[in-house]
Structures are given as structure tokens and as C-alpha cells.
Amino acid sequence: MAPRWTDDHCHLGWEGDGPPDPAAVDATVAEARAAGVERMITVGTDRRRSAEAVAVAARHPGVVWATVGVHPHEAEHGLDGIAELLGEPGVVAVGECGLDYHYDHSPRPVQREVFAAQVALAHEHDLALVVHTREAWEDTFAVLDAEGVPERTVFHCFTGGPAEARACLDRGGHLSFSGIVTFTGADDVRAAAAICPLDRVLVETDSPYLAPVPHRGRPNRPALVPLVGAAVAGAMGVEVDVVARASWENAERVYRLAG
């Protein structure tokens, strides 16, 4: 039986600045399913993008689910309208949310405040939490420790090394690996994958960004998840089928997916 994959973090319909084109999304989903990627989670980053994610999930029930949240880049715009979307059908997580000190598009104190508020929403609504952290590990852990780490927390597009991986795992988190794990200079990420228990590993594309080798530099898409999974398997020293099965089961449990 061919491996079954879940892309646990993508942005369907983000090919342009406007709203998702239904025909283009349909084609992307069909291509992914033909490649063995049978489930996708499309991720919100602000009120508009979250509402669009909910609509995409509604168009593909049982195949696509949505998250609702405010990315740290958008934190200065606040959380208006986010809580109302969390009860929509197909919503499985709060996020992506967190801290990004690389770009600092929003002031750091505001990022921390909005991140903490979304951790609280995950607790309140009993939803998974999808964390984005870039050059902000210490403060990310401080916020999570202060608010209480939700039982089902995902560190998406994991870019740390073994030390950061252990800190996430010690807090009960799951590590979601993107196409970065295939990059030549990503030895730290592969070392982190090597110590990740099978019951904590997830795979993602973060499409349309971060296409894996040999597609680097081109738009990414969920159909390329198997390349990410193969690289994770190589780092772990296990067969690809093992990572496919583990990440499938983990996504099902973390996001409470059916089937």
C-alpha cells in the first residue's frame, strides 16, 4: 500500500494577493491527493486569511481542515474577529501564532501579548496550537510556560537544533518539519529530526514557500510533502513508510481529524 501523507501546514490559494481561486485550489488538492497527500491543513495568519482558510476547508470536507489565528507579523492589528471563527466547521487549531524577531513587523511587546492571548484561546476552545517562532526561542518558551502549553502544540516549520528540539519536546510539543530539512545547510534541523520521537513528528510544506530540494526556488505545493517525509526519514534512520505512518497518526491525534 502506498504511503498516506498529511500536509499539516500549508496555505492553499496563496498564489496571489487576492482571495483563493477555487479552481486553482481544487487543482492543487487533486494533485496532492494523486501524490498520496490525502489530508491538508490550510493555515490562517490574520482575520481575512483565516476566513479564507475556513471557506477552503468547507469546499473540501474530509480532505482539508483550517486553522484560525494571527501571525506575529500581523500582531499589531489585534485579534478582532478571530474568536468568532474558531467555532466554524473544519477549524482544528489556533494559529499560526507566535514570535518573529527576524523581521519585527509588529513591536515585540505586542507580539508577546497577542501570542499569549492566542495560547489562552487554544485552552478555552480545546484546540491545537500552531506556533511560529523565529529568532525568538527564549521568549516563545517564556510565553508558553506562563500561559501553560496546550496539550496539542505544534512547533511548525521547525528550524532549531537538538537543544531547541529537546526544549519543545520536554514541553509536550510536536515538531513539524518543512522542506528546510532538505536544504544543504540545514544540518541542525536534521540533527533535531534525528532525536524526535516518532510519536511527535509531523511533516509540512508551508506552501507556497520553502519548496524542498530539488524544487527549491519555485513555488511549493502540498504534493511535495513526500520529499519532506523522505528527508525526515533519512535523518531519523528509518524507512519512509515509518515516517508516513507516524506523521499520519500524529496529525490525526493532534488535530483530531477523522479517518
One Martini backbone bead per residue (centre of mass of N, CA, C, O) as a GRO file, in nm:
protein
  259
    1MET     BB    1   0.096   0.036   0.023
    2ALA     BB    2   0.076   0.353  -0.007
    3PRO     BB    3   0.155   0.626   0.125
    4ARG     BB    4   0.021   0.841   0.377
    5TRP     BB    5  -0.044   1.194   0.385
    6THR     BB    6   0.015   1.497   0.584
    7ASP     BB    7  -0.036   1.840   0.550
    8ASP     BB    8   0.003   2.044   0.841
    9HIS     BB    9   0.116   2.304   0.649
   10CYS     BB   10  -0.068   2.536   0.460
   11HIS     BB   11  -0.149   2.779   0.175
   12LEU     BB   12  -0.425   2.787   0.022
   13GLY     BB   13  -0.438   3.029  -0.235
   14TRP     BB   14  -0.140   3.204  -0.226
   15GLU     BB   15  -0.047   3.294  -0.522
   16GLY     BB   16  -0.188   3.558  -0.437
   17ASP     BB   17  -0.341   3.849  -0.294
   18GLY     BB   18  -0.597   3.733  -0.325
   19PRO     BB   19  -0.831   3.530  -0.329
   20PRO     BB   20  -0.901   3.223  -0.364
   21ASP     BB   21  -0.898   3.000  -0.630
   22PRO     BB   22  -1.093   2.738  -0.670
   23ALA     BB   23  -0.960   2.597  -0.914
   24ALA     BB   24  -0.669   2.600  -0.804
   25VAL     BB   25  -0.725   2.447  -0.544
   26ASP     BB   26  -0.841   2.194  -0.668
   27ALA     BB   27  -0.578   2.121  -0.821
   28THR     BB   28  -0.393   2.100  -0.574
   29VAL     BB   29  -0.550   1.879  -0.428
   30ALA     BB   30  -0.542   1.668  -0.654
   31GLU     BB   31  -0.236   1.645  -0.673
   32ALA     BB   32  -0.187   1.556  -0.385
   33ARG     BB   33  -0.359   1.297  -0.385
   34ALA     BB   34  -0.195   1.161  -0.617
   35ALA     BB   35   0.072   1.175  -0.409
   36GLY     BB   36  -0.061   1.088  -0.108
   37VAL     BB   37  -0.200   1.361  -0.012
   38GLU     BB   38  -0.498   1.338   0.176
   39ARG     BB   39  -0.414   1.578   0.379
   40MET     BB   40  -0.500   1.923   0.479
   41ILE     BB   41  -0.368   2.227   0.637
   42THR     BB   42  -0.500   2.543   0.642
   43VAL     BB   43  -0.355   2.865   0.717
   44GLY     BB   44  -0.388   3.125   0.932
   45THR     BB   45  -0.282   3.499   0.980
   46ASP     BB   46  -0.568   3.635   0.976
   47ARG     BB   47  -0.880   3.721   0.934
   48ARG     BB   48  -0.895   3.678   0.628
   49ARG     BB   49  -0.725   3.415   0.598
   50SER     BB   50  -0.901   3.251   0.791
   51ALA     BB   51  -1.167   3.268   0.634
   52GLU     BB   52  -1.051   3.136   0.380
   53ALA     BB   53  -0.975   2.867   0.510
   54VAL     BB   54  -1.260   2.787   0.590
   55ALA     BB   55  -1.370   2.783   0.297
   56VAL     BB   56  -1.182   2.568   0.185
   57ALA     BB   57  -1.264   2.343   0.380
   58ALA     BB   58  -1.568   2.341   0.297
   59ARG     BB   59  -1.497   2.244  -0.004
   60HIS     BB   60  -1.305   1.997   0.154
   61PRO     BB   61  -1.428   1.764   0.307
   62GLY     BB   62  -1.200   1.539   0.463
   63VAL     BB   63  -0.923   1.698   0.347
   64VAL     BB   64  -0.972   1.992   0.461
   65TRP     BB   65  -0.836   2.210   0.703
   66ALA     BB   66  -0.838   2.466   0.965
   67THR     BB   67  -0.696   2.770   1.071
   68VAL     BB   68  -0.691   3.025   1.342
   69GLY     BB   69  -0.505   3.340   1.315
   70VAL     BB   70  -0.210   3.540   1.430
   71HIS     BB   71   0.056   3.656   1.311
   72PRO     BB   72   0.324   3.835   1.413
   73HIS     BB   73   0.313   4.037   1.174
   74GLU     BB   74  -0.014   4.100   1.265
   75ALA     BB   75  -0.039   4.188   1.571
   76GLU     BB   76  -0.105   4.502   1.552
   77HIS     BB   77  -0.418   4.425   1.461
   78GLY     BB   78  -0.512   4.198   1.624
   79LEU     BB   79  -0.819   3.983   1.723
   80ASP     BB   80  -1.041   4.061   1.552
   81GLY     BB   81  -1.264   3.787   1.476
   82ILE     BB   82  -1.131   3.518   1.571
   83ALA     BB   83  -1.318   3.378   1.778
   84GLU     BB   84  -1.564   3.346   1.579
   85LEU     BB   85  -1.406   3.125   1.393
   86LEU     BB   86  -1.350   2.875   1.590
   87GLY     BB   87  -1.656   2.743   1.541
   88GLU     BB   88  -1.604   2.645   1.275
   89PRO     BB   89  -1.606   2.426   1.048
   90GLY     BB   90  -1.280   2.268   1.034
   91VAL     BB   91  -1.155   2.371   1.295
   92VAL     BB   92  -0.826   2.271   1.463
   93ALA     BB   93  -0.678   2.561   1.519
   94VAL     BB   94  -0.448   2.782   1.656
   95GLY     BB   95  -0.324   2.969   1.395
   96GLU     BB   96  -0.056   3.121   1.338
   97CYS     BB   97   0.160   3.175   1.622
   98GLY     BB   98   0.389   3.423   1.782
   99LEU     BB   99   0.741   3.481   1.707
  100ASP     BB  100   0.924   3.754   1.516
  101TYR     BB  101   1.268   3.876   1.523
  102HIS     BB  102   1.361   3.921   1.225
  103TYR     BB  103   1.139   4.147   1.125
  104ASP     BB  104   0.947   4.315   1.312
  105HIS     BB  105   0.647   4.405   1.213
  106SER     BB  106   0.596   4.386   1.516
  107PRO     BB  107   0.602   4.461   1.820
  108ARG     BB  108   0.718   4.267   2.067
  109PRO     BB  109   0.504   4.316   2.291
  110VAL     BB  110   0.266   4.256   2.100
  111GLN     BB  111   0.340   3.972   2.023
  112ARG     BB  112   0.324   3.855   2.310
  113GLU     BB  113   0.028   3.930   2.368
  114VAL     BB  114  -0.104   3.780   2.122
  115PHE     BB  115   0.007   3.506   2.183
  116ALA     BB  116  -0.113   3.466   2.465
  117ALA     BB  117  -0.409   3.492   2.372
  118GLN     BB  118  -0.396   3.232   2.187
  119VAL     BB  119  -0.334   3.030   2.400
  120ALA     BB  120  -0.597   3.081   2.552
  121LEU     BB  121  -0.784   2.995   2.318
  122ALA     BB  122  -0.693   2.702   2.303
  123HIS     BB  123  -0.792   2.632   2.583
  124GLU     BB  124  -1.090   2.728   2.563
  125HIS     BB  125  -1.140   2.544   2.278
  126ASP     BB  126  -0.978   2.285   2.251
  127LEU     BB  127  -0.713   2.342   2.075
  128ALA     BB  128  -0.476   2.358   1.879
  129LEU     BB  129  -0.129   2.473   1.849
  130VAL     BB  130   0.037   2.707   1.626
  131VAL     BB  131   0.386   2.766   1.602
  132HIS     BB  132   0.578   3.065   1.554
  133THR     BB  133   0.945   3.074   1.537
  134ARG     BB  134   1.193   3.352   1.519
  135GLU     BB  135   1.445   3.445   1.697
  136ALA     BB  136   1.249   3.343   1.986
  137TRP     BB  137   1.275   3.113   2.196
  138GLU     BB  138   1.277   3.229   2.483
  139ASP     BB  139   1.002   3.385   2.461
  140THR     BB  140   0.829   3.151   2.372
  141PHE     BB  141   0.866   2.982   2.630
  142ALA     BB  142   0.771   3.197   2.830
  143VAL     BB  143   0.480   3.215   2.732
  144LEU     BB  144   0.405   2.916   2.755
  145ASP     BB  145   0.472   2.886   3.057
  146ALA     BB  146   0.272   3.106   3.159
  147GLU     BB  147   0.004   2.983   3.005
  148GLY     BB  148   0.035   2.705   2.906
  149VAL     BB  149   0.073   2.419   2.742
  150PRO     BB  150  -0.081   2.279   2.515
  151GLU     BB  151  -0.129   1.951   2.453
  152ARG     BB  152  -0.160   2.052   2.133
  153THR     BB  153   0.155   2.128   2.012
  154VAL     BB  154   0.301   2.311   1.729
  155PHE     BB  155   0.617   2.333   1.569
  156HIS     BB  156   0.649   2.503   1.301
  157CYS     BB  157   0.894   2.498   1.097
  158PHE     BB  158   1.146   2.367   1.207
  159THR     BB  159   1.477   2.548   1.295
  160GLY     BB  160   1.622   2.400   1.498
  161GLY     BB  161   1.790   2.217   1.721
  162PRO     BB  162   1.835   1.993   1.966
  163ALA     BB  163   1.781   2.190   2.200
  164GLU     BB  164   1.507   2.294   2.099
  165ALA     BB  165   1.374   2.023   2.069
  166ARG     BB  166   1.385   1.942   2.369
  167ALA     BB  167   1.220   2.182   2.472
  168CYS     BB  168   0.964   2.107   2.319
  169LEU     BB  169   0.933   1.810   2.416
  170ASP     BB  170   0.927   1.876   2.726
  171ARG     BB  171   0.639   2.036   2.659
  172GLY     BB  172   0.480   1.833   2.447
  173GLY     BB  173   0.568   1.878   2.167
  174HIS     BB  174   0.562   1.920   1.814
  175LEU     BB  175   0.741   1.845   1.513
  176SER     BB  176   0.750   2.042   1.213
  177PHE     BB  177   0.861   1.958   0.894
  178SER     BB  178   1.018   2.101   0.626
  179GLY     BB  179   1.206   2.167   0.341
  180ILE     BB  180   1.460   2.244   0.508
  181VAL     BB  181   1.560   1.944   0.555
  182THR     BB  182   1.689   1.952   0.244
  183PHE     BB  183   1.900   2.147   0.301
  184THR     BB  184   2.234   2.179   0.307
  185GLY     BB  185   2.244   2.387   0.579
  186ALA     BB  186   2.042   2.177   0.774
  187ASP     BB  187   2.183   2.012   1.012
  188ASP     BB  188   2.023   2.091   1.268
  189VAL     BB  189   1.749   1.986   1.172
  190ARG     BB  190   1.839   1.692   1.132
  191ALA     BB  191   1.927   1.653   1.427
  192ALA     BB  192   1.644   1.695   1.538
  193ALA     BB  193   1.506   1.463   1.388
  194ALA     BB  194   1.684   1.234   1.515
  195ILE     BB  195   1.540   1.297   1.820
  196CYS     BB  196   1.257   1.247   1.723
  197PRO     BB  197   0.989   1.110   1.801
  198LEU     BB  198   0.745   0.945   1.632
  199ASP     BB  199   0.505   1.075   1.824
  200ARG     BB  200   0.618   1.397   1.722
  201VAL     BB  201   0.588   1.387   1.409
  202LEU     BB  202   0.582   1.620   1.132
  203VAL     BB  203   0.458   1.731   0.805
  204GLU     BB  204   0.545   1.994   0.563
  205THR     BB  205   0.541   2.288   0.341
  206ASP     BB  206   0.441   2.594   0.355
  207SER     BB  207   0.277   2.659   0.130
  208PRO     BB  208   0.446   2.842  -0.121
  209TYR     BB  209   0.691   2.768   0.053
  210LEU     BB  210   0.979   2.588   0.084
  211ALA     BB  211   1.089   2.416  -0.128
  212PRO     BB  212   1.217   2.129  -0.196
  213VAL     BB  213   1.449   1.935  -0.282
  214PRO     BB  214   1.463   2.019  -0.633
  215HIS     BB  215   1.246   2.291  -0.594
  216ARG     BB  216   1.405   2.519  -0.527
  217GLY     BB  217   1.264   2.846  -0.605
  218ARG     BB  218   0.978   2.737  -0.612
  219PRO     BB  219   0.671   2.674  -0.584
  220ASN     BB  220   0.492   2.533  -0.350
  221ARG     BB  221   0.334   2.206  -0.259
  222PRO     BB  222   0.171   1.940  -0.119
  223ALA     BB  223   0.288   1.716  -0.319
  224LEU     BB  224   0.589   1.746  -0.163
  225VAL     BB  225   0.584   1.592   0.110
  226PRO     BB  226   0.742   1.325   0.046
  227LEU     BB  227   1.021   1.470   0.045
  228VAL     BB  228   1.019   1.546   0.339
  229GLY     BB  229   0.974   1.263   0.458
  230ALA     BB  230   1.236   1.141   0.343
  231ALA     BB  231   1.431   1.329   0.497
  232VAL     BB  232   1.339   1.253   0.779
  233ALA     BB  233   1.400   0.953   0.756
  234GLY     BB  234   1.702   0.988   0.708
  235ALA     BB  235   1.760   1.129   0.982
  236MET     BB  236   1.634   0.883   1.155
  237GLY     BB  237   1.683   0.592   1.021
  238VAL     BB  238   1.422   0.529   0.842
  239GLU     BB  239   1.158   0.449   0.685
  240VAL     BB  240   0.926   0.612   0.510
  241ASP     BB  241   0.674   0.458   0.613
  242VAL     BB  242   0.715   0.533   0.909
  243VAL     BB  243   0.670   0.840   0.880
  244ALA     BB  244   0.399   0.832   0.745
  245ARG     BB  245   0.246   0.686   0.972
  246ALA     BB  246   0.319   0.872   1.209
  247SER     BB  247   0.222   1.148   1.090
  248TRP     BB  248  -0.066   1.061   1.045
  249GLU     BB  249  -0.136   0.989   1.341
  250ASN     BB  250  -0.056   1.259   1.467
  251ALA     BB  251  -0.250   1.441   1.312
  252GLU     BB  252  -0.506   1.303   1.407
  253ARG     BB  253  -0.458   1.365   1.711
  254VAL     BB  254  -0.391   1.670   1.722
  255TYR     BB  255  -0.653   1.755   1.518
  256ARG     BB  256  -0.889   1.557   1.513
  257LEU     BB  257  -0.918   1.361   1.280
  258ALA     BB  258  -1.084   1.195   1.031
  259GLY     BB  259  -0.954   0.880   0.902
   0.00000   0.00000   0.00000
